[in-house]
Amino acid sequence: MRVPEIELLWWEGCPSTQAALSELREALAELGIGDVEVRMREIETDADARAAAFVGSPTILIDGGDLVSPAAEQPPGLNCRVYRRRDGRVSPTPDPDDLRDALRRAASGERRRREEVST
């Protein structure tokens, strides 16, 4: 099992950062990789948001890729992010099943293999 790189991007005005971090740590523990370092990166300015393609807080990057691809029309900026759960509900954090699935794929190296095949 490989160790994925995990980064949580956030901004100070987001009330959901701690919930996202807790859910992320819980998912990592469930998969047996709870000792993975979760890097926290605060996005402080609109320029930072543009540079990081940050569409809202919280954003979870796994091996550099956004856990949930943002809508094409969603511009980078300092705002709270909204996710759609699998059951259709709107949430300030990603669906736990989506999170676990993405982490499982990253830990197994599945995403990396797909990228290598496509290049």
RORO-915238 format. One record per atom (N, C-alpha, C): x, y, z. Coordinates in steps of 0.2 Angstrom, whole numbers, plus 5000, padded with zeros to 4 digits. Layout:
N
XYZ ...
# end
This chain:
119
500449945000 500050005000 500550065000 500350114995 500750174995 500450224999 500850275001 500650325005 500450385001 499850405000 499650464996 499850535000 499950584996 500050644998 499350684999 499250705005 498650735007 498750805009 498350855006 498350925008 497650945008 497550985014 496851015015 496951095014 496651125009 496651195008 496051225011 496251285014 495651315018 495751395019 495251425020 495351495022 495051515028 495251565032 495051585038 494351595039 493951615034 493251625035 492751555035 493151505034 492751435033 492551405040 491951395041 491751355048 491851285047 491951255041 491951185040 492651155040 493151195041 493851165040 493951105045 493851115052 493951065057 493551005055 492851015053 492450955051 492750915046 493050945041 493350915035 493950875037 494350905041 494950875044 494850815048 494350825052 494050765056 493850705052 493450725047 493150665042 493750635038 494250675036 494850655033 495250605037 495350625043 495750585048 495350515049 494750525050 494350465051 494350415045 494350445039 494350395033 495050365033 495550405034 496250375034 496350325039 496050335045 496150285050 495750215048 495150225045 494750165043 495150125038 495550165034 495950125028 496650105031 496750115037 497350085040 497950135038 497850195036 498450235035 498350305039 498150295045 497950355049 498550395051 499250365050 499850405051 500050445046 499650455040 499850495034 499850565037 500350605035 500350675036 499850715032 499350755035 498950795031 499250865032 499450895026 499750955026 499151005025 499151055030 498651115030 498951175026 498551195021 498851255018 498251315018 498451365021 497951415022 497951465015 497451475012 497351515006 497151585009 497551635008 497451705012 497151755007 497351755001 497151804996 496851784990 496451824986 496251804980 496751784975 497351814976 497951794971 498151724973 498151704980 498351634982 497851584979 497151604979 496651564977 496751554970 496851604966 496951594959 497551544957 498151554961 498751514960 498651444961 498151434966 498051364968 497451334965 497151374961 496451344958 495951324964 495951364969 495551354975 494851384974 494451334973 493751354972 493351364979 493651354984 493251354991 493551314996 493351335002 493551295008 493051255011 493151195013 493851155012 493951125006 494551115003 494751084997 495251024999 495050964997 495550914999 495950894993 496550894993 496950874987 497250804989 497250754985 497550694985 498050684980 498650674981 499150674976 499150724971 498950784974 498950844970 498250854966 497850814966 497150814963 496650824967 496150874965 495550884969 495150824970 494950814976 494550754978 493850754974 493550814973 492950824969 493150874964 493050854957 493250904952 492650964953 492951024953 492451084954 492051094947 491551124947 491151134941 491551184937 491551184931 491951224926 491851294927 491251314929 491051384929 491251414936 491451374941 491651394948 492251424948 492351494949 492951524949 493351514955 493951524955 494351524961 494251584965 494251574972 494151634976 494051614984 494051654988 493951644995 493251644997 493051584997 492351564999 492251495002 491651485004 491551415007 491351375001 491551315001 491451264996 490751224998 490451204993 489851164994 489951094990 489751044993 489850974990 489150944989 489050904984 488450864984 488650794986 488250774991 488250704993 487950654988 488150594989 487850534984 487150534985 486850554990 486150544991 485750614989 486150654986 485850724983 485850774988 486050764994 486050824999 486650864998 486550935000 487150974999 487450975006 488150985006 488550975012 489151025012 489451045017 490051085017 490651045017 490550985017 491150935017 490950885012 491550845009 491350795004 491050735007 490750695002 490350635005 490950595007 490850565013 491350515016 491450455012 490950435008 491150375003 491550394998 491450454995 491850484990 492650494992 492650514998 493350525002 493650455002 493350405005 493650345006 493850315000 493350314995 493550284988 494150314985 494250384985 494750414982 495450404986 495350394993 495950374997 496150304995 495650264995 495850194993 496150184987 495950224981 496250224975 496950244975 497050304979 497750334979 498250284983 497950254988 498450204992 498550144988 498150124984 498350064980 498750084974 498850144972 499150164966 498750164960 498150154961 497750154955 497750214950 497650274954 497650334950 498350344946 498850334950 499550344947 499650294940 499350234941 499450184935 499050214929 498450234931 498050264925 498350324922 498750364926 499050424923 499650404919 500050354921 500550324917 500350294911 499850254911 499550224905 499350284899 499050334902 498850384897 499350434894 499950424897 500550474895 500950434890 
# end
